[in-house]
Amino acid sequence: MPNWMFSQIALLERGLDALWKRNEVISNNIANIDTPGYKANKVEFESLLAEALAKGTIQGKTTRNKHIQIGAGSLDDVRPVVKRSNNTTMRMDGNNVDIDQEMVDLARNSIQYQALIQKVSKELGRIRMAVQEGRR
């Protein structure tokens, strides 16, 4: 089967990995809401992916707004990065977790994760259909 059929799934898989990591980080931030001195963490991924596309590390083409079709290149170097937010303080004890923002981020992340799961399911369905049609 052509590599382009699986390149989309590889990109979706990398996105799911990033969203899963973001869910873990957000959950950890929420769990530490009452920990004095705790500094919230954030996951950076989308900007790293955009940077890799801009540099040509990953070659892709945009078929429409917010749609990337990956061609040659490797996604191996594009991984989510966890960054600590040291520059702010929400409370007198040094904790900077904003529970309202964390809950918004968690809801957004859950929606994005479900959307990518549906997209992976569709892509696998297309491959399954192509294989079944080839057997006839």
HELIX and SHEET records of a PDB file:
HELIX    1   1 ASN A    3  ALA A   31  1                                  29    
HELIX    2   2 GLU A   46  LYS A   55  1                                  10    
HELIX    3   3 ILE A   99  ARG A  135  1                                  37    
SHEET    1   A 2 ASN A  41  GLU A  44  0                                        
SHEET    2   A 2 VAL A  81  ARG A  84 -1                                        
SHEET    1   B 2 ILE A  58  ARG A  64  0                                        
SHEET    2   B 2 HIS A  67  GLY A  73 -1                                        
END                                                                             
